[in-house]
Amino acid sequence: MEKPALPRFPSDFVWGVSTASYQIEGAVKEDGRGPSSWDAFVAEPGRVLGGDTGDVACDHYHRYPEDIRLMAELGVDAYRFSFSWSRIQPGGTGPVNPAGLGFYDKLVDGLLDAGIAPSPTLFHWDTPLELEQAGGWLNRDTAERFGEYAQIVGEHFADRIPRWITVNEPVVLTMLGYGAGIHAPGLELGFGALPAAHHLLLAHGLGVQALRAAGASNIGIANNHAVTWSASTSEEDVQAAGLYDNIANWIFADPILTGAYPQELASLLPEVPEADMVVISTPIDWYGINSYNPMLVGAPTVGEAALMDGHELDASLPFSLRELQGYPRTDFDWPVVPAAFTELLVGFKERYGKKLPPLYITENGAAINTGVDVDGRVPDQRRIDFMDAHLHALRVAMDAGVDVRGYFYWSLMDNFEWAAGFSQRFGLVHVDYETQKRTPKDSYYWYQDLIRHTQP
């Protein structure tokens, strides 16, 4: 049976790719960059698979012209990267590092010269270490410092950057960084991590206000979302799945889009000043969704630890994450369920109605760890199948009335995959970490062809 033809998208639909500073830049001690929470985390034995670090990563700091050429040949409209806060403000506050701004000047200007819209994220988890050591995102002051940082970057780049993202995936930093200890800063606070969620959302609101004051426009956020399915119809499983859904999804979307936290979480959250909610719900121009796979959740089970990205979670949590069976899986062992992508997007439209601004898919992708073959090719057909199926699922959601304006594949190139080190490859471009040689994969050429031929 032949696969259906590629779906058609509007002529102004934005095609892009995404990366993040600590995952690709390297040069962690060059040109005045200050240390970040991730520099400290990777130095702790046992934190990252294989002892890998982002010290060199993809050496994008030195090889960015080659990477811009790869994007230009790919034909993308936009590139989502992230600024390293500690490269611009080494301590997270105080003086600006001119060399740090200078690097991003060269990157932004190079992208514009290539006809690619720079679409930066202000913060993608790499907190300046001085701020982390002062309490990090458990400390309200970090949100205030973020607002100042956003003002600096906005004033410098507002005339050249047509699309902005404040914060990437506060849910992951909250749950894995402060709640479960899997990511930097490595704390295991359980529900005690929820103040970090509030401060990250406050930082987002302050960032939107600071960017606008600096003359920037077209501002959004990149939030991670996944459909939550109950492991059964039992009352215990349904309640556990509902709690997880609120903690993983709606605690991060509702405040931005409705100005209030989910009522179901009132007992878990400290008293929040009303003025904070006004800041957090500062109107945005669009809402970014990062999504990879659905989650199957049930009540805690005796003798079975909940796992996330291969790590055990606190057994005392009132829910457990179950293995979703019966679907293909990526090499990161994530289930591939395109229909859940449609369900998620349609669910956003149903939940928020007219309060929902236009959407961008700011991340979607698959870890497929195929290497370079004897002919110099990277035949990653499973990644092509993933992208094809998810773009069809996206089109179904759009046909159901969901206003999606663009799609950014994660990631442009293989990179440092956080606690998994270099073991997982999400890129359209293969990176040999010994030589830094870039090799476009079959999926790169498939995406190139899609961009050229799917628009009317």
Buried (B, 14 or more C-beta within 10 A) or exposed (E): EEEEEBBEBEEEBBBBBBBBBBBBBBBBEBEBBBBBBBBBBBEEEEBBBEEBBBBBBBBBBBBBEEBBEBBBEBBBBBBBBBBBBBBBBBBBBEEBBEEBBEBBBEBBEBBBEBEBBBBBBBBBBBBBBBBBBBBBBBBBBBBBBBBBBBBBBBBBBBEEBEBBBBBBBBBBBBBBBBBBBBBBBBBEBBBEBBBBBBBBBBBBBBBBBBBBBBEBEBBBBBBBBBBBBBBBEEEBBBBBBBBBBBBBBBBBBBBBBBBBBBEBBEEBBEEBEEEBBEBBBBEBBBBBBBBBBBBBBBBBEEEEEBBBBEBEBBEEBEBBBBEBEEBEBBBBEBBBBBBBBBBBBBBBBEBBEEBBBBBBBBBBBBBBBBEBEEEEBBBBEBBBBBBBBBBBBBBBBBEEEBEBBBBBBBBBBBBBBBBBBBBBBBBBBBBEBEEBEBBBBBBBBBBBEBBEEBEE
